[in-house]
Amino acid sequence: MIDVNWAGGDVTRAGGTRARRGAGTPAGSAEGVPAGAADAGTEMEIPAAARMGTAAEIVATVARSLRRERERAGISLTELARRAGVAKSTLSQLESGSGNPSLETLWALGVALRVPLARLVDPPRRGVQLIRAGEGAAMRTEGAEYSAVMLAACPPGARRDLYRVRAQPGAPYVARPHVAGTVEHLILCTGRALAGPEDEAVGLGPGDYLLYPGDVPHVFDALEPDTTAVIVMEDT
């Protein structure tokens, strides 16, 4: 059985066939997300185990994104550097893929280009994506003990609904396909669960993040009592 809390209301659903159970999930803790801005010394730190890509791949993503957004805005390298308050040489290095941008610099460039930070650092993804607790491209600060991992960026014009889920072992919740193009983001908070497309369900532990298509049959199967999760349903 699965209890879904949304916008102050409780909906209880049960039933469906049991999905296959996968392998266990290593324990881990989720990365904290800062509520405010980072210090000027913040740099992107890419853990060796990150599945979102290597440091070189992410630097290359930033380089491509900066060139794309600057050309879309129709402004020169010099003008963007002036608007963002960064050195032209620094911006030139970033666009060539040879720089290591600080979080503050990326925020400033995003503001100058009138795009969210996610547009610069997170490339489009398709299908199922799994980020285990403790993995991902972490942005850290030297001034405080916190870090932020961008799990997913919101596409332009998309709508997102946020759900808090609590489920018990037993019959899994099997959801029918939603509107074409729907995707779901799931972060497991407590317990263990098998989740994702019915034929590709993945074992999850606390802090794990899973992105999967919501326009195919998908399952949430609690493996421990009082398993909880946050699910974001996104559609365009």
MARMAR-239154 format. One record per residue (C-alpha): x, y negated, z. Coordinates in Angstrom, 1 decimal. Example, Ala and Ser with C-alpha at 12.3 -4.5 7.8 and 13.67 -1.06 7.14 Angstrom:
<pts>
      c1      c2      c3
    12.3     4.5     7.8
    13.7     1.1     7.1
</pts>
This chain:
<pts>
      c1      c2      c3
     0.0     0.0     0.0
     1.2    -3.5    -0.7
     0.0    -6.8     0.8
     0.5    -9.9    -1.3
     0.3   -13.3     0.4
    -0.2   -16.2    -2.1
    -1.4   -19.7    -1.5
    -2.7   -18.8     1.9
    -4.8   -15.8     0.8
    -4.2   -12.1     1.4
    -4.8    -9.5    -1.3
    -4.4    -5.8    -0.6
    -3.9    -3.4    -3.5
    -3.2     0.3    -3.4
    -3.0     3.2    -5.8
    -1.1     4.2    -8.9
     1.3     7.2    -9.5
     4.5     7.5    -7.7
     7.5     6.3    -9.7
    10.8     8.2    -9.7
    13.1     7.3    -6.8
    16.6     6.1    -7.6
    19.9     6.2    -5.7
    20.4     4.3    -2.5
    21.5     0.7    -2.4
    24.6    -0.5    -0.6
    23.8    -2.9     2.3
    24.7    -6.5     2.0
    23.6   -10.0     3.0
    22.1   -12.6     0.6
    24.0   -15.7    -0.2
    22.7   -18.8     1.6
    21.3   -21.7    -0.5
    22.1   -25.2     0.7
    19.3   -27.6     1.2
    21.4   -30.7     0.4
    24.2   -31.7    -1.9
    27.7   -30.1    -1.6
    30.9   -31.9    -0.7
    33.2   -33.3    -3.4
    35.6   -30.4    -3.0
    33.2   -27.7    -4.0
    34.3   -25.4    -6.8
    32.7   -22.5    -8.5
    34.1   -19.3    -7.0
    33.5   -16.1    -9.0
    33.7   -12.9    -6.9
    35.5   -10.0    -8.5
    32.4    -7.8    -8.3
    30.1   -10.4    -9.9
    27.8    -9.0   -12.5
    26.7   -12.3   -13.8
    30.0   -12.5   -15.8
    33.7   -13.2   -15.2
    35.2   -16.6   -14.3
    36.3   -17.0   -17.9
    32.8   -16.2   -19.2
    31.1   -18.7   -16.9
    33.6   -21.5   -17.8
    32.9   -20.7   -21.5
    29.2   -21.0   -20.8
    29.7   -24.4   -19.2
    31.8   -25.5   -22.2
    29.2   -24.4   -24.7
    26.3   -26.0   -22.6
    28.0   -29.3   -22.3
    28.7   -29.6   -26.0
    25.2   -28.5   -26.8
    23.5   -30.9   -24.5
    25.8   -33.8   -25.3
    25.2   -33.4   -29.0
    21.4   -33.0   -28.4
    21.5   -36.3   -26.5
    23.4   -37.9   -29.4
    26.2   -39.4   -27.2
    30.0   -39.4   -27.5
    32.4   -37.7   -25.1
    33.5   -41.2   -24.0
    29.9   -42.3   -23.3
    29.0   -39.2   -21.4
    32.2   -39.5   -19.2
    31.2   -43.2   -18.5
    27.6   -42.3   -17.6
    28.7   -39.4   -15.3
    31.5   -41.3   -13.7
    34.1   -38.6   -14.6
    37.4   -39.0   -16.4
    37.3   -38.5   -20.2
    40.2   -36.1   -19.9
    38.3   -34.0   -17.4
    35.2   -33.8   -19.6
    37.4   -32.9   -22.6
    38.9   -30.0   -20.7
    35.5   -28.8   -19.6
    34.2   -28.9   -23.2
    37.2   -27.0   -24.4
    36.8   -24.3   -21.8
    40.0   -25.0   -20.0
    38.7   -26.8   -16.9
    37.4   -25.5   -13.5
    34.4   -27.8   -12.7
    33.4   -28.8    -9.2
    29.8   -28.6    -8.3
    29.7   -32.4    -7.8
    31.0   -32.9   -11.4
    28.4   -30.6   -12.9
    25.6   -32.3   -11.0
    26.9   -35.7   -12.2
    27.0   -34.4   -15.8
    23.5   -32.9   -15.5
    22.1   -36.3   -14.3
    23.9   -38.1   -17.1
    22.5   -35.7   -19.7
    19.0   -35.6   -18.0
    19.1   -31.8   -17.7
    19.0   -29.6   -14.6
    22.2   -28.0   -13.3
    20.9   -24.6   -14.4
    20.9   -25.7   -18.0
    24.7   -26.0   -17.8
    25.7   -22.9   -15.9
    23.1   -20.2   -16.6
    22.9   -18.6   -20.0
    19.6   -17.2   -21.3
    19.0   -13.5   -20.3
    16.6   -10.8   -21.5
    15.4    -7.5   -20.2
    16.3    -6.2   -16.7
    19.0    -8.0   -14.7
    20.2    -6.8   -11.2
    22.3    -8.9    -8.8
    23.2    -7.1    -5.6
    23.5    -8.9    -2.3
    26.9   -10.6    -2.1
    27.4   -10.6    -5.9
    26.9   -13.4    -8.5
    28.7   -16.6    -9.3
    28.9   -18.3    -5.9
    29.4   -22.0    -5.6
    31.1   -22.8    -2.3
    32.2   -25.8    -0.3
    35.2   -26.5     1.8
    33.3   -28.8     4.1
    30.9   -26.3     5.6
    30.2   -22.6     5.8
    27.6   -22.2     3.1
    27.4   -21.0    -0.5
    24.9   -20.9    -3.2
    24.3   -18.3    -6.0
    22.1   -19.4    -8.8
    20.0   -16.2    -9.5
    17.9   -17.6   -12.3
    17.1   -20.8   -14.1
    13.6   -21.9   -15.0
    13.1   -22.2   -18.7
    11.6   -25.5   -20.0
     7.8   -25.6   -19.8
     7.6   -22.4   -17.7
     5.1   -21.9   -14.9
     6.2   -20.1   -11.7
     3.9   -18.6    -9.0
     5.5   -17.6    -5.7
     4.4   -14.5    -3.7
     5.4   -13.0    -0.4
     5.0    -9.3    -0.3
     4.8    -6.7     2.5
     4.6    -3.0     1.6
     4.6     0.4     3.4
     5.8     3.8     2.2
     3.2     5.9     0.5
     1.5     5.4    -2.8
     3.4     2.7    -4.8
     1.9    -0.4    -6.2
     1.8     0.0   -10.0
     1.0    -3.3   -11.8
    -0.6    -3.5   -15.2
     1.2    -5.6   -17.8
     0.7    -9.3   -17.5
     0.5   -11.8   -20.3
     3.1   -11.3   -23.1
     6.3   -13.0   -22.2
     5.8   -12.9   -18.4
     8.9   -12.1   -16.3
     9.2   -11.4   -12.6
    12.0   -12.3   -10.2
    12.2   -10.2    -7.0
    14.4   -10.7    -4.0
    14.1    -8.0    -1.4
    14.2    -9.4     2.2
    13.9    -6.4     4.5
    13.7    -2.6     4.1
    14.3    -0.6     0.9
    12.3    -0.4    -2.3
    12.2     1.0    -5.8
    11.1    -1.8    -8.1
    11.0    -2.9   -11.7
     9.6    -1.5   -15.0
     7.9     1.9   -14.3
    10.4     3.7   -16.5
    13.4     1.7   -15.3
    12.8     1.2   -11.6
    15.9     0.4    -9.5
    16.7     1.0    -5.8
    17.0    -2.2    -3.9
    18.3    -3.2    -0.5
    18.1    -6.5     1.5
    19.4    -9.5    -0.4
    19.3    -7.8    -3.8
    17.8    -9.7    -6.7
    16.1    -8.1    -9.7
    14.8    -9.7   -12.9
    12.5    -7.6   -15.1
     9.7    -7.9   -17.7
     6.3    -8.4   -16.2
     4.5    -7.7   -19.5
     5.1    -3.9   -19.2
     3.8    -1.6   -16.4
     5.9    -2.2   -13.3
     6.1    -0.8    -9.8
     6.9    -1.7    -6.2
     7.5     1.4    -4.1
     8.4     0.8    -0.4
    10.9     3.3     0.9
    10.9     2.0     4.5
     8.2     0.7     6.8
     7.4    -3.0     6.6
     9.5    -3.6     3.5
     9.2    -7.3     2.5
    10.1    -9.2    -0.6
     9.6   -12.5    -2.4
     8.3   -12.3    -6.0
     8.3   -15.1    -8.5
     6.0   -14.6   -11.5
     7.1   -16.7   -14.5
     5.2   -17.3   -17.7
     5.4   -19.7   -20.6
</pts>
